Amino acid sequence: MPLRDVNAAGVLVPLRTWRSRLRLPLFIAFLTCGLVSGALCDMPLGPNCRPPRVWSKMPRGSEIDTNWVNVVPPLQVSKVLNRPGMWAAGYEWFQFDIHPGKTLTFSELVDLAEAESIPDSAKVARVRLIYPVRARTFEEAAATARRRASKGIPAHVQQEFEKFWETKAPGE
């Protein structure tokens, strides 16, 4: 019989081990840090993670500030240094090899992690879309980026995922 524990509501629930209790917070912290730094797959994670594919709609010659500000995970905004009144917005989507063709947002990814339905051997793909936003202030840029990000997954992002799974990672 599995070990049991009583939760705050007085309901008998399966006892979670220290490993399973740490798994979700560490996963969320890892993803958040990766999204903030923009280096999720650049960390030494082994064969399960490759660098993200980036699709940029920014005008040629745009110099984007290296400081990206989180609006809501995974939506980020940064100032374009050499174009007055222009900001860059970045949004990310994820796919797992165990769910081919199913593209996830950050919140859906967190829900899967909370349900512990992501096996350790799953390979993750990440596509980042960077697009221009016209605004005078950060608040205007964030509001515009939020509206544009809520419209769904662009077709070219799906194509980038297809390219991602077709290419082999170094050492595969």
C-alpha positions as a Markdown table, in Angstrom:
| # | Residue | x | y | z |
|---|---|---|---|---|
| 1 | Met | 0.0 | 0.0 | 0.0 |
| 2 | Pro | 1.4 | 3.4 | -0.9 |
| 3 | Leu | 2.2 | 5.9 | 1.8 |
| 4 | Arg | -0.5 | 8.4 | 2.4 |
| 5 | Asp | -0.7 | 11.9 | 3.9 |
| 6 | Val | -3.5 | 14.3 | 4.9 |
| 7 | Asn | -3.6 | 17.6 | 3.0 |
| 8 | Ala | -4.8 | 21.0 | 4.3 |
| 9 | Ala | -8.4 | 20.1 | 3.6 |
| 10 | Gly | -8.2 | 16.9 | 5.7 |
| 11 | Val | -8.3 | 14.7 | 2.6 |
| 12 | Leu | -6.2 | 11.5 | 2.4 |
| 13 | Val | -3.7 | 11.9 | -0.5 |
| 14 | Pro | -0.7 | 9.9 | -1.7 |
| 15 | Leu | 2.5 | 11.0 | 0.0 |
| 16 | Arg | 4.9 | 12.7 | -2.3 |
| 17 | Thr | 8.5 | 12.0 | -1.9 |
| 18 | Trp | 11.0 | 14.8 | -1.5 |
| 19 | Arg | 12.0 | 14.2 | -5.2 |
| 20 | Ser | 8.5 | 14.7 | -6.5 |
| 21 | Arg | 7.9 | 17.7 | -4.2 |
| 22 | Leu | 11.0 | 19.4 | -5.7 |
| 23 | Arg | 10.4 | 18.4 | -9.3 |
| 24 | Leu | 7.7 | 21.0 | -10.2 |
| 25 | Pro | 9.3 | 24.0 | -8.5 |
| 26 | Leu | 12.7 | 23.2 | -10.0 |
| 27 | Phe | 11.1 | 22.7 | -13.5 |
| 28 | Ile | 9.3 | 26.0 | -13.3 |
| 29 | Ala | 12.4 | 27.8 | -12.0 |
| 30 | Phe | 14.5 | 26.2 | -14.7 |
| 31 | Leu | 12.1 | 27.3 | -17.4 |
| 32 | Thr | 11.6 | 30.8 | -16.1 |
| 33 | Cys | 15.4 | 31.3 | -15.7 |
| 34 | Gly | 15.9 | 30.0 | -19.2 |
| 35 | Leu | 13.2 | 32.3 | -20.6 |
| 36 | Val | 14.6 | 35.3 | -18.8 |
| 37 | Ser | 18.1 | 34.7 | -19.9 |
| 38 | Gly | 17.2 | 33.4 | -23.3 |
| 39 | Ala | 19.5 | 30.5 | -22.9 |
| 40 | Leu | 17.2 | 27.6 | -22.0 |
| 41 | Cys | 18.8 | 25.2 | -24.4 |
| 42 | Asp | 22.3 | 26.6 | -24.2 |
| 43 | Met | 22.8 | 25.1 | -20.8 |
| 44 | Pro | 24.5 | 21.7 | -20.6 |
| 45 | Leu | 21.3 | 19.5 | -20.6 |
| 46 | Gly | 22.5 | 16.7 | -22.8 |
| 47 | Pro | 20.6 | 15.3 | -25.8 |
| 48 | Asn | 17.1 | 16.3 | -24.7 |
| 49 | Cys | 17.4 | 19.9 | -25.5 |
| 50 | Arg | 18.7 | 21.8 | -28.5 |
| 51 | Pro | 19.1 | 25.6 | -29.1 |
| 52 | Pro | 15.8 | 27.3 | -30.0 |
| 53 | Arg | 14.8 | 28.2 | -33.6 |
| 54 | Val | 14.3 | 32.0 | -33.9 |
| 55 | Trp | 12.0 | 33.6 | -36.4 |
| 56 | Ser | 12.5 | 37.3 | -36.6 |
| 57 | Lys | 10.2 | 39.8 | -38.3 |
| 58 | Met | 12.4 | 42.8 | -37.2 |
| 59 | Pro | 13.5 | 45.2 | -39.9 |
| 60 | Arg | 17.1 | 44.7 | -41.1 |
| 61 | Gly | 19.7 | 46.6 | -39.1 |
| 62 | Ser | 17.5 | 46.8 | -35.9 |
| 63 | Glu | 19.7 | 46.9 | -32.8 |
| 64 | Ile | 17.7 | 45.3 | -30.0 |
| 65 | Asp | 18.7 | 46.1 | -26.4 |
| 66 | Thr | 20.0 | 43.0 | -24.6 |
| 67 | Asn | 17.7 | 43.7 | -21.6 |
| 68 | Trp | 14.4 | 41.9 | -22.2 |
| 69 | Val | 11.6 | 42.6 | -19.7 |
| 70 | Asn | 9.1 | 39.9 | -19.0 |
| 71 | Val | 5.5 | 41.0 | -19.6 |
| 72 | Val | 3.9 | 37.6 | -18.9 |
| 73 | Pro | 5.8 | 34.3 | -19.3 |
| 74 | Pro | 6.9 | 33.8 | -22.1 |
| 75 | Leu | 6.2 | 37.2 | -23.6 |
| 76 | Gln | 9.1 | 39.6 | -23.4 |
| 77 | Val | 9.7 | 43.2 | -24.6 |
| 78 | Ser | 12.9 | 45.0 | -25.4 |
| 79 | Lys | 13.7 | 48.5 | -26.8 |
| 80 | Val | 15.1 | 48.8 | -30.3 |
| 81 | Leu | 18.0 | 51.2 | -29.9 |
| 82 | Asn | 18.4 | 52.6 | -33.3 |
| 83 | Arg | 14.7 | 53.1 | -34.2 |
| 84 | Pro | 12.7 | 55.7 | -32.2 |
| 85 | Gly | 9.2 | 54.5 | -31.2 |
| 86 | Met | 10.0 | 50.8 | -31.9 |
| 87 | Trp | 10.1 | 48.0 | -29.5 |
| 88 | Ala | 10.8 | 44.3 | -30.0 |
| 89 | Ala | 8.5 | 41.7 | -28.6 |
| 90 | Gly | 9.4 | 38.0 | -28.2 |
| 91 | Tyr | 7.0 | 35.1 | -27.7 |
| 92 | Glu | 7.9 | 31.4 | -27.3 |
| 93 | Trp | 6.1 | 28.1 | -28.0 |
| 94 | Phe | 7.1 | 24.6 | -27.1 |
| 95 | Gln | 6.7 | 21.1 | -28.5 |
| 96 | Phe | 7.7 | 17.6 | -27.1 |
| 97 | Asp | 8.6 | 14.7 | -29.3 |
| 98 | Ile | 6.1 | 12.6 | -27.3 |
| 99 | His | 3.3 | 14.9 | -28.6 |
| 100 | Pro | 4.2 | 15.6 | -32.2 |
| 101 | Gly | 2.3 | 18.5 | -33.8 |
| 102 | Lys | 0.9 | 19.7 | -30.4 |
| 103 | Thr | 2.3 | 23.2 | -29.8 |
| 104 | Leu | 2.2 | 24.4 | -26.2 |
| 105 | Thr | 2.2 | 27.8 | -24.6 |
| 106 | Phe | 4.1 | 28.4 | -21.4 |
| 107 | Ser | 1.0 | 28.0 | -19.2 |
| 108 | Glu | 0.1 | 24.7 | -20.9 |
| 109 | Leu | 3.7 | 23.5 | -20.4 |
| 110 | Val | 3.5 | 24.3 | -16.6 |
| 111 | Asp | 0.2 | 22.5 | -16.4 |
| 112 | Leu | 1.8 | 19.4 | -18.0 |
| 113 | Ala | 4.7 | 19.7 | -15.5 |
| 114 | Glu | 2.3 | 19.9 | -12.6 |
| 115 | Ala | 0.5 | 16.8 | -13.8 |
| 116 | Glu | 3.9 | 15.1 | -14.0 |
| 117 | Ser | 3.0 | 13.9 | -17.5 |
| 118 | Ile | 6.4 | 14.8 | -19.0 |
| 119 | Pro | 8.8 | 11.9 | -19.0 |
| 120 | Asp | 12.5 | 12.6 | -18.2 |
| 121 | Ser | 13.4 | 11.2 | -21.6 |
| 122 | Ala | 11.2 | 13.7 | -23.6 |
| 123 | Lys | 12.9 | 16.0 | -26.0 |
| 124 | Val | 11.7 | 19.6 | -26.1 |
| 125 | Ala | 11.7 | 22.0 | -29.0 |
| 126 | Arg | 11.3 | 25.8 | -28.6 |
| 127 | Val | 10.6 | 28.4 | -31.2 |
| 128 | Arg | 10.9 | 32.1 | -30.5 |
| 129 | Leu | 9.1 | 34.7 | -32.6 |
| 130 | Ile | 10.5 | 38.2 | -32.4 |
| 131 | Tyr | 8.4 | 41.0 | -34.0 |
| 132 | Pro | 8.3 | 44.8 | -34.0 |
| 133 | Val | 5.9 | 46.8 | -31.9 |
| 134 | Arg | 5.3 | 50.6 | -32.4 |
| 135 | Ala | 4.9 | 52.4 | -29.1 |
| 136 | Arg | 6.2 | 55.4 | -27.2 |
| 137 | Thr | 6.4 | 53.7 | -23.8 |
| 138 | Phe | 7.1 | 50.3 | -22.3 |
| 139 | Glu | 3.4 | 50.1 | -21.1 |
| 140 | Glu | 2.1 | 50.7 | -24.7 |
| 141 | Ala | 4.6 | 48.2 | -26.1 |
| 142 | Ala | 3.6 | 45.6 | -23.5 |
| 143 | Ala | -0.2 | 46.1 | -24.2 |
| 144 | Thr | 0.3 | 45.8 | -27.9 |
| 145 | Ala | 2.5 | 42.8 | -27.7 |
| 146 | Arg | 0.0 | 41.1 | -25.3 |
| 147 | Arg | -2.8 | 41.7 | -27.8 |
| 148 | Arg | -0.8 | 40.3 | -30.7 |
| 149 | Ala | 0.4 | 37.3 | -28.8 |
| 150 | Ser | -3.1 | 36.2 | -27.9 |
| 151 | Lys | -4.1 | 35.7 | -31.6 |
| 152 | Gly | -2.7 | 32.1 | -31.7 |
| 153 | Ile | 0.2 | 30.3 | -33.2 |
| 154 | Pro | 1.4 | 31.7 | -36.6 |
| 155 | Ala | 1.8 | 29.2 | -39.5 |
| 156 | His | 5.5 | 29.9 | -39.9 |
| 157 | Val | 6.0 | 28.9 | -36.2 |
| 158 | Gln | 4.5 | 25.5 | -37.0 |
| 159 | Gln | 6.9 | 25.3 | -40.0 |
| 160 | Glu | 9.8 | 26.0 | -37.8 |
| 161 | Phe | 8.8 | 23.2 | -35.5 |
| 162 | Glu | 8.7 | 20.8 | -38.5 |
| 163 | Lys | 12.2 | 22.0 | -39.5 |
| 164 | Phe | 13.4 | 21.5 | -35.9 |
| 165 | Trp | 12.3 | 17.9 | -35.7 |
| 166 | Glu | 13.7 | 17.1 | -39.2 |
| 167 | Thr | 17.2 | 18.3 | -38.3 |
| 168 | Lys | 19.4 | 16.1 | -36.1 |
| 169 | Ala | 21.1 | 17.5 | -33.0 |
| 170 | Pro | 24.9 | 17.2 | -32.9 |
| 171 | Gly | 25.8 | 13.7 | -31.6 |
| 172 | Glu | 22.5 | 12.1 | -32.5 |
